[in-house]
Amino acid sequence: MATVSANGVDLGIESFGDADAPLVLLVGGTTMLSWPDELCERLAAGGRRVVRYDLRDCGESTTKDPDAPGYTLRDLADDAAALVDALGGGPAHIAGIGVGGMVAQVAVLHHPDAFRTMTLVGTRPVAPGPCDPDLPDHDAATMKRMFALPMPDWADRTAVAEFAAARAAVLGDDPDAARVVAGRIWDRTPNDQPSAHSANQLGMVFSRLDCTPRWRERLPEVGIPALVVHGRRDRFFPVGNGEAIAREIPGARLLVLDDAGTAIPVAAVDEIAESMFALDR
């Protein structure tokens, strides 16, 4: 674990593998722990330098006020490009998961020379909020069940971890894995304020972030190899979103994981890693 200054902020990072190997930058969605250890280790074992990082107002990155972010989605995309430059690993493979996939798309469109390939996992081609009519929105029944869950005491680590497990069960993800990750996120939250814990666990900064202008119409401009990974059982960003991205990025490969929901299951790590390696071949 370390912090790196890039684009005027400090970003919390964790590195795996040989520092001289080709760089794979994993954009957190929103914390770096959105990316499972097993995938980071598998990529590193395949001869890559893997760096996963926290977005602003998350984990060990610069945190000011997640309720009123004084930056935009474009700024987060600029962070990614600046981090590649600071790490000295460009052009890099960039991968984004969930809302981190939105950051990755904008980063590649605005900084094409900084990146050599792109992987997008469980994301969509439009910002949080109202969805395009041709894209499937969050599953209504799932969202109703999620919003019905009582909020935990954000100052209680155990309660927060159990809340994460309950949300995972609703989403069709592994509750035990979610419980462990939530505990780790709680431990890495930079202060003991309940608002900081809730922001880190829920990624609430994106609900308040300026994500304009739209970028979906620019996806045909992507000129690097791209892989789109999506769980067929994803109820938060249903698989039609990944299918749309793969259609609109020239030559993109679509990998649909039949048994996956929102999170990356450990059972899919090898298949995802091999598909990412194939982008460079």
Secondary structure in CASP SS format (residue, H / E / C, confidence):
PFRMAT SS
TARGET T0000
AUTHOR 0000-0000-0000
METHOD secondary structure of the structure
MODEL  1
M C 1.00
A E 1.00
T E 1.00
V E 1.00
S E 1.00
A E 1.00
N C 1.00
G C 1.00
V E 1.00
D E 1.00
L E 1.00
G E 1.00
I E 1.00
E E 1.00
S E 1.00
F E 1.00
G C 1.00
D C 1.00
A C 1.00
D C 1.00
A C 1.00
P C 1.00
L E 1.00
V E 1.00
L E 1.00
L E 1.00
V E 1.00
G C 1.00
G C 1.00
T C 1.00
T C 1.00
M H 1.00
L H 1.00
S H 1.00
W C 1.00
P C 1.00
D H 1.00
E H 1.00
L H 1.00
C H 1.00
E H 1.00
R H 1.00
L H 1.00
A H 1.00
A H 1.00
G C 1.00
G C 1.00
R C 1.00
R E 1.00
V E 1.00
V E 1.00
R E 1.00
Y E 1.00
D C 1.00
L C 1.00
R C 1.00
D C 1.00
C C 1.00
G C 1.00
E C 1.00
S C 1.00
T C 1.00
T C 1.00
K C 1.00
D C 1.00
P C 1.00
D C 1.00
A C 1.00
P C 1.00
G C 1.00
Y C 1.00
T E 1.00
L H 1.00
R H 1.00
D H 1.00
L H 1.00
A H 1.00
D H 1.00
D H 1.00
A H 1.00
A H 1.00
A H 1.00
L H 1.00
V H 1.00
D H 1.00
A H 1.00
L H 1.00
G C 1.00
G C 1.00
G C 1.00
P C 1.00
A E 1.00
H E 1.00
I E 1.00
A E 1.00
G E 1.00
I E 1.00
G C 1.00
V H 1.00
G H 1.00
G H 1.00
M H 1.00
V H 1.00
A H 1.00
Q H 1.00
V H 1.00
A H 1.00
V H 1.00
L H 1.00
H H 1.00
H C 1.00
P H 1.00
D H 1.00
A H 1.00
F E 1.00
R E 1.00
T E 1.00
M E 1.00
T E 1.00
L E 1.00
V E 1.00
G C 1.00
T C 1.00
R C 1.00
P C 1.00
V C 1.00
A C 1.00
P C 1.00
G C 1.00
P C 1.00
C C 1.00
D C 1.00
P C 1.00
D C 1.00
L C 1.00
P C 1.00
D C 1.00
H C 1.00
D C 1.00
A H 1.00
A H 1.00
T H 1.00
M H 1.00
K H 1.00
R H 1.00
M H 1.00
F H 1.00
A H 1.00
L C 1.00
P C 1.00
M C 1.00
P C 1.00
D C 1.00
W C 1.00
A C 1.00
D C 1.00
R H 1.00
T H 1.00
A H 1.00
V H 1.00
A H 1.00
E H 1.00
F H 1.00
A H 1.00
A H 1.00
A H 1.00
R H 1.00
A H 1.00
A H 1.00
V H 1.00
L H 1.00
G C 1.00
D C 1.00
D C 1.00
P H 1.00
D H 1.00
A H 1.00
A H 1.00
R H 1.00
V H 1.00
V H 1.00
A H 1.00
G H 1.00
R H 1.00
I H 1.00
W H 1.00
D H 1.00
R H 1.00
T C 1.00
P C 1.00
N C 1.00
D C 1.00
Q C 1.00
P H 1.00
S H 1.00
A H 1.00
H H 1.00
S H 1.00
A H 1.00
N H 1.00
Q H 1.00
L H 1.00
G C 1.00
M H 1.00
V H 1.00
F H 1.00
S H 1.00
R H 1.00
L C 1.00
D E 1.00
C C 1.00
T C 1.00
P C 1.00
R C 1.00
W C 1.00
R H 1.00
E H 1.00
R H 1.00
L H 1.00
P H 1.00
E H 1.00
V C 1.00
G C 1.00
I C 1.00
P C 1.00
A E 1.00
L E 1.00
V E 1.00
V E 1.00
H E 1.00
G E 1.00
R C 1.00
R C 1.00
D C 1.00
R C 1.00
F C 1.00
F C 1.00
P C 1.00
V C 1.00
G H 1.00
N H 1.00
G H 1.00
E H 1.00
A H 1.00
I H 1.00
A H 1.00
R H 1.00
E H 1.00
I C 1.00
P C 1.00
G C 1.00
A C 1.00
R E 1.00
L E 1.00
L E 1.00
V E 1.00
L E 1.00
D C 1.00
D C 1.00
A C 1.00
G C 1.00
T C 1.00
A C 1.00
I C 1.00
P C 1.00
V H 1.00
A H 1.00
A H 1.00
V H 1.00
D H 1.00
E H 1.00
I H 1.00
A H 1.00
E H 1.00
S H 1.00
M H 1.00
F H 1.00
A H 1.00
L C 1.00
D C 1.00
R C 1.00
END
